[in-house]
Amino acid sequence: MKLATNPSIGVLLLNLGGPDALSAVRPFLYNLFSDRDIIRLGPAFLQKPLACLIAALRAGKTRAAYARIGGKSPIREITLNQASALERELNSLTSDAQSSTFRVFVGMRYWHPLFEDVIKEIHIQGIEKLMVLSLYPHYSVATTGSSLSYLKNVLASYPAIKTCEITSWYDHPLYIDALVESINRGLASFSSSLGPPQGWNSERDVHILFSAHSLPKKFVDEGDPYVDHIMATVRAVTARISNPWKLSYQSKSGPVAWLEPSTEQMLEDMASRGVKNLLVVPISFVSDHIETLYEIDMLYKDMAAGLGMRLERAESLNLSPAFIAALRAIVVQGMKEATWSE
C-alpha cells in the first residue's frame, strides 16, 4: 500500500499518564478524581473540592507504592518510546525514505504531556491532519470516552486541525498476535533452568488469569461495551492457547460497586481449587505502570505465594516489535478509512 507523502499527517497516542516524581502523586490523583467520567463525587460543584480531599487522603499510601517501583510511573517514557518506534515504522512505508511524512505525539489525560500542551505543539508544527489513537484497546466511556471528550474541548481552539479517531482495536489480529507471543513467553518461564519436572505439561499445569482494570459496574449496566470488548480479546487469545483460564478485575477504588470477581478474590478461589502455577496476563494494559509493577508483581505475587501458588506475569506489550507492528497496521487501516492514503 502506498501512503500519500503529506508532511502534515500526525498521529496522537492517548494514554492515562502517571506521576513522573513522588511530588507529582497528589496533583495526579487530583486530576484523576476530578474527572466525572470516571466517578461522580456528589453534585458537579463538589467534584473538585472532593477530588482535592481524596487526593490528600490517598497521597501518602500511593506515594509509598510508587516509591517501591522507582519513585515514578514509567508510563511516560514507555509511551514516548512507543511513539518513536511507531513513527519510524510509519515513515518506512512512505515512497520517499527521506520524507518525514508522519509525526507521532503522546498526550496524557491526567499528567504530562497534557493534551493542551501537545495540541499546541501540533498546531505550531503546522499539522492539519491528526489521527487520534487511543492506547486503551477496549473502549470505555471512563477511559477512551473521557479522553476524547476532553480532547475535543482542547481542539475547539484549533479549528484547522482535522481529526480521525480510532477508539478501539480489541480484536485486531496483530494485537492478538502480540498478546499470544507474550503469553507463550510467560508460559515458558515456568520451565526452570533445571528443566521441567517429570510429567510436566505447561498446557495442563499452568493456569492463566486475565486481569483487566476494573470499572464501576454502573457503566456496564448503562451499556458501556468494555466487558464485551475484554471478552472478545480473551476469546481470540484462548482460541490459540489451550491452558485453563479465568478473568478477573483489578485496581478498583471508591465505595461504588465495581466489576467482579476481583483479582484478589480469584487468587483465593484458584488456590482453593488446587492451582499451583498461575500466569497473570494484564489484558487491558499495553505498558507497564503501577498496576503491573506494584499490584501484580508485588502485591498479588506475595498473596499467591502465601496461598501456595507460584505467580508469574506475562510481559506487558511495551516496545514489543509485534505490538509496534500492530499499532502501525491499526493506524494505516484508520488512514485508509479516513481516505488519508492513496
C-alpha positions as CSV (number, residue, x, y, z in Angstrom):
1,M,0.0,0.0,0.0
2,K,1.4,3.4,-1.0
3,L,0.8,6.2,1.6
4,A,0.4,9.8,0.5
5,T,3.6,11.7,1.2
6,N,1.8,14.5,3.0
7,P,4.1,16.1,5.7
8,S,1.2,17.4,7.7
9,I,-0.1,14.0,8.9
10,G,0.2,13.5,12.7
11,V,-0.7,10.6,15.0
12,L,-1.6,11.3,18.6
13,L,-1.3,8.4,21.1
14,L,-3.7,8.8,24.0
15,N,-3.0,7.3,27.4
16,L,-3.8,7.8,31.1
17,G,-0.5,9.2,32.3
18,G,1.2,8.8,35.6
19,P,3.2,10.8,38.2
20,D,6.8,11.4,37.0
21,A,8.0,12.0,40.5
22,L,6.8,11.4,44.1
23,S,5.9,15.1,44.3
24,A,3.5,14.6,41.4
25,V,1.4,11.9,43.0
26,R,-1.0,14.2,44.8
27,P,-1.7,16.5,41.8
28,F,-2.0,13.5,39.5
29,L,-4.6,12.0,41.9
30,Y,-6.5,15.3,42.0
31,N,-6.7,15.3,38.2
32,L,-7.9,11.7,38.1
33,F,-10.6,12.2,40.7
34,S,-11.7,15.5,39.2
35,D,-12.9,13.6,36.1
36,R,-16.6,13.0,36.4
37,D,-16.5,10.5,33.6
38,I,-14.7,8.1,35.9
39,I,-16.5,8.7,39.2
40,R,-19.1,11.3,40.2
41,L,-18.3,12.7,43.6
42,G,-21.7,14.2,44.6
43,P,-23.1,17.2,42.6
44,A,-20.9,18.7,40.0
45,F,-19.9,21.8,42.1
46,L,-18.4,19.4,44.7
47,Q,-16.4,17.3,42.3
48,K,-13.2,19.3,42.6
49,P,-13.3,20.0,46.3
50,L,-13.9,16.3,47.0
51,A,-11.2,15.3,44.5
52,C,-8.8,17.5,46.4
53,L,-9.8,15.9,49.7
54,I,-9.4,12.3,48.3
55,A,-6.1,13.2,46.7
56,A,-4.8,14.4,50.0
57,L,-6.1,11.3,51.9
58,R,-4.6,8.9,49.4
59,A,-1.4,10.6,48.5
60,G,0.7,9.0,51.3
61,K,-0.2,5.4,50.5
62,T,0.1,6.0,46.8
63,R,3.5,7.6,47.1
64,A,4.7,4.6,49.1
65,A,3.6,2.3,46.3
66,Y,5.4,4.4,43.6
67,A,8.5,4.5,45.8
68,R,8.6,0.7,45.5
69,I,8.7,0.9,41.7
70,G,11.4,3.5,41.4
71,G,9.7,6.7,42.6
72,K,7.6,7.3,39.5
73,S,5.4,5.8,36.8
74,P,7.3,4.6,33.8
75,I,4.3,5.1,31.5
76,R,5.5,8.5,30.1
77,E,8.9,7.1,28.9
78,I,7.4,3.9,27.6
79,T,4.7,5.7,25.7
80,L,7.1,8.2,24.2
81,N,9.3,5.3,23.1
82,Q,6.3,3.6,21.6
83,A,5.6,6.8,19.7
84,S,9.2,7.0,18.4
85,A,9.1,3.3,17.3
86,L,5.7,3.8,15.6
87,E,6.9,6.9,13.8
88,R,9.9,5.0,12.4
89,E,7.6,2.2,11.3
90,L,5.1,4.5,9.6
91,N,7.8,6.5,7.8
92,S,9.3,3.3,6.5
93,L,6.1,2.9,4.5
94,T,6.4,6.1,2.5
95,S,7.7,6.2,-1.0
96,D,10.4,8.7,-0.1
97,A,12.7,7.4,2.7
98,Q,13.9,11.0,3.3
99,S,10.4,12.3,3.8
100,S,9.1,12.8,7.4
101,T,5.5,12.1,6.4
102,F,4.4,11.2,9.9
103,R,4.9,12.7,13.3
104,V,3.7,10.7,16.3
105,F,2.9,12.5,19.5
106,V,1.8,11.5,23.0
107,G,-1.0,13.1,25.0
108,M,-1.8,12.0,28.6
109,R,-5.2,12.6,30.2
110,Y,-4.1,13.2,33.8
111,W,-0.4,14.1,33.7
112,H,2.3,15.5,31.4
113,P,2.5,15.7,28.5
114,L,-1.1,17.0,28.8
115,F,-3.4,17.4,25.9
116,E,-3.3,21.2,25.9
117,D,0.5,21.3,25.5
118,V,0.6,18.6,22.9
119,I,-2.1,20.1,20.7
120,K,-0.4,23.5,20.9
121,E,2.8,21.9,19.6
122,I,1.0,20.1,16.8
123,H,-0.5,23.4,15.8
124,I,2.8,25.1,15.9
125,Q,4.2,22.4,13.6
126,G,1.5,23.1,11.1
127,I,0.0,19.7,11.2
128,E,-3.6,19.8,9.9
129,K,-4.5,16.1,9.8
130,L,-4.3,14.2,13.1
131,M,-5.0,10.5,13.6
132,V,-6.0,10.0,17.2
133,L,-5.2,6.5,18.5
134,S,-6.4,5.5,22.0
135,L,-3.9,3.2,23.7
136,Y,-6.8,1.6,25.5
137,P,-7.6,-1.4,23.3
138,H,-11.1,-1.8,24.9
139,Y,-13.4,1.1,24.7
140,S,-15.0,2.5,27.8
141,V,-16.6,5.9,28.5
142,A,-14.3,6.1,31.5
143,T,-11.1,5.8,29.5
144,T,-11.2,6.4,25.8
145,G,-14.6,8.2,26.0
146,S,-13.3,10.6,28.7
147,S,-10.1,11.3,26.8
148,L,-11.8,12.0,23.5
149,S,-14.4,14.2,25.2
150,Y,-11.7,16.3,26.9
151,L,-9.5,16.4,23.7
152,K,-12.5,17.7,21.7
153,N,-12.7,20.6,24.1
154,V,-9.0,21.3,23.6
155,L,-9.2,21.0,19.8
156,A,-12.1,23.6,19.7
157,S,-9.4,26.3,19.8
158,Y,-7.6,24.8,16.8
159,P,-10.2,24.5,14.0
160,A,-7.6,24.0,11.3
161,I,-6.7,20.6,12.8
162,K,-8.9,17.8,11.3
163,T,-9.0,14.6,13.3
164,C,-10.0,11.0,12.8
165,E,-10.3,8.8,15.9
166,I,-9.5,5.1,16.4
167,T,-11.5,4.3,19.6
168,S,-10.9,0.5,20.0
169,W,-8.9,-2.3,18.5
170,Y,-9.5,-5.1,21.0
171,D,-9.7,-7.8,18.3
172,H,-7.2,-6.7,15.7
173,P,-5.3,-9.8,14.6
174,L,-1.8,-8.3,15.1
175,Y,-2.7,-7.2,18.6
176,I,-3.9,-10.7,19.4
177,D,-0.6,-12.0,17.9
178,A,1.4,-9.7,20.2
179,L,-0.6,-10.9,23.3
180,V,-0.2,-14.6,22.3
181,E,3.5,-14.1,21.9
182,S,3.8,-12.5,25.3
183,I,1.7,-15.2,26.9
184,N,3.8,-18.0,25.3
185,R,7.0,-16.4,26.7
186,G,5.3,-16.3,30.1
187,L,4.3,-19.9,30.0
188,A,7.8,-20.9,29.0
189,S,9.1,-19.2,32.2
190,F,7.6,-21.9,34.3
191,S,10.2,-24.4,33.0
192,S,13.2,-23.7,35.2
193,S,16.8,-23.7,34.1
194,L,17.0,-27.2,35.6
195,G,14.3,-28.5,33.2
196,P,10.6,-29.2,33.9
197,P,9.8,-32.0,36.4
198,Q,8.8,-35.4,35.1
199,G,5.3,-35.4,33.7
200,W,5.2,-31.6,33.4
201,N,2.7,-30.2,30.9
202,S,2.5,-26.4,30.6
203,E,-0.9,-26.5,29.0
204,R,-2.3,-28.6,31.8
205,D,-0.3,-27.4,34.8
206,V,-0.2,-23.6,34.3
207,H,-3.4,-21.7,34.6
208,I,-3.9,-18.3,33.0
209,L,-5.6,-15.4,34.8
210,F,-6.5,-12.5,32.6
211,S,-6.6,-9.5,34.9
212,A,-8.3,-6.4,33.4
213,H,-8.6,-2.9,35.0
214,S,-11.9,-2.8,36.9
215,L,-14.7,-0.4,36.1
216,P,-17.7,0.8,38.1
217,K,-20.5,-1.7,37.4
218,K,-23.0,1.0,36.6
219,F,-21.1,1.9,33.4
220,V,-21.7,-1.6,32.0
221,D,-25.3,-1.6,33.3
222,E,-25.8,1.6,31.2
223,G,-24.4,0.0,28.1
224,D,-20.7,0.5,28.2
225,P,-19.1,-2.1,25.9
226,Y,-15.9,-2.6,28.0
227,V,-16.7,-6.1,29.2
228,D,-17.8,-7.2,25.8
229,H,-14.5,-5.9,24.3
230,I,-12.5,-7.6,27.0
231,M,-14.3,-10.9,26.4
232,A,-13.7,-10.7,22.7
233,T,-10.0,-10.3,23.3
234,V,-9.9,-13.2,25.7
235,R,-11.8,-15.4,23.3
236,A,-9.4,-14.6,20.4
237,V,-6.4,-15.4,22.6
238,T,-7.8,-18.6,24.2
239,A,-8.7,-19.9,20.7
240,R,-4.9,-20.2,20.3
241,I,-3.8,-21.3,23.8
242,S,-5.0,-24.5,25.5
243,N,-4.4,-23.6,29.1
244,P,-7.3,-23.3,31.5
245,W,-8.1,-19.7,32.2
246,K,-10.2,-17.2,34.2
247,L,-10.9,-13.5,34.0
248,S,-10.8,-11.0,36.9
249,Y,-10.7,-7.3,37.5
250,Q,-8.1,-5.2,39.5
251,S,-7.5,-1.7,40.7
252,K,-10.9,-0.7,41.9
253,S,-11.2,2.3,44.1
254,G,-14.0,4.2,45.9
255,P,-17.3,3.0,47.5
256,V,-19.3,2.2,44.4
257,A,-19.9,-1.4,43.0
258,W,-17.1,-2.5,40.7
259,L,-16.8,-5.3,38.2
260,E,-16.3,-8.8,39.7
261,P,-14.7,-11.1,40.5
262,S,-11.7,-9.1,41.8
263,T,-8.2,-10.4,41.1
264,E,-7.8,-10.9,44.9
265,Q,-11.0,-13.0,45.0
266,M,-9.9,-15.0,42.0
267,L,-6.5,-15.8,43.6
268,E,-8.2,-17.2,46.6
269,D,-10.6,-19.2,44.5
270,M,-8.0,-20.7,42.3
271,A,-5.8,-21.6,45.3
272,S,-8.8,-23.3,46.9
273,R,-9.2,-25.4,43.8
274,G,-5.6,-26.6,43.9
275,V,-4.0,-24.4,41.3
276,K,-0.2,-24.2,41.8
277,N,1.1,-22.3,38.8
278,L,-0.5,-19.2,37.6
279,L,0.3,-16.8,34.8
280,V,-1.3,-13.4,35.2
281,V,-2.0,-11.6,31.9
282,P,-2.6,-7.8,32.3
283,I,-5.2,-7.9,29.5
284,S,-6.3,-4.2,29.4
285,F,-2.8,-2.7,29.8
286,V,-0.4,-2.1,26.9
287,S,2.5,-0.7,29.0
288,D,4.0,-1.2,32.5
289,H,2.8,1.1,35.3
290,I,1.8,0.8,38.9
291,E,-0.9,-1.8,38.2
292,T,1.6,-4.2,36.7
293,L,4.8,-3.4,38.5
294,Y,3.3,-3.0,42.0
295,E,-0.1,-4.6,42.2
296,I,0.6,-7.7,40.1
297,D,4.4,-8.1,40.6
298,M,4.4,-7.4,44.3
299,L,1.0,-7.5,46.0
300,Y,-0.6,-10.3,44.0
301,K,2.7,-12.3,43.8
302,D,3.1,-12.2,47.5
303,M,-0.6,-13.0,48.1
304,A,-0.3,-16.0,45.7
305,A,2.9,-17.2,47.5
306,G,1.0,-17.1,50.8
307,L,-1.7,-19.2,49.2
308,G,0.8,-21.8,48.0
309,M,0.9,-20.7,44.3
310,R,3.7,-19.6,42.0
311,L,2.6,-16.5,40.2
312,E,4.3,-15.1,37.1
313,R,3.2,-12.2,34.9
314,A,3.1,-12.1,31.1
315,E,5.3,-9.2,30.0
316,S,3.5,-6.0,29.1
317,L,3.5,-5.2,25.4
318,N,5.6,-2.1,25.9
319,L,8.0,-2.0,22.9
320,S,7.4,-5.5,21.6
321,P,8.1,-5.4,17.8
322,A,4.9,-7.4,17.4
323,F,2.9,-4.7,19.3
324,I,4.5,-1.8,17.3
325,A,3.6,-3.7,14.1
326,A,0.1,-3.9,15.4
327,L,-0.1,-0.2,16.1
328,R,1.3,0.6,12.6
329,A,-1.4,-1.6,11.0
330,I,-4.1,0.0,13.0
331,V,-3.0,3.5,12.0
332,V,-2.7,2.5,8.3
333,Q,-6.2,1.0,8.4
334,G,-7.5,4.1,10.1
335,M,-5.9,6.3,7.5
336,K,-7.4,4.3,4.7
337,E,-10.8,4.6,6.2
338,A,-10.3,8.3,6.5
339,T,-9.1,8.4,2.9
340,W,-5.8,9.9,4.0
341,S,-3.9,7.4,1.9
342,E,-3.8,6.5,-1.7
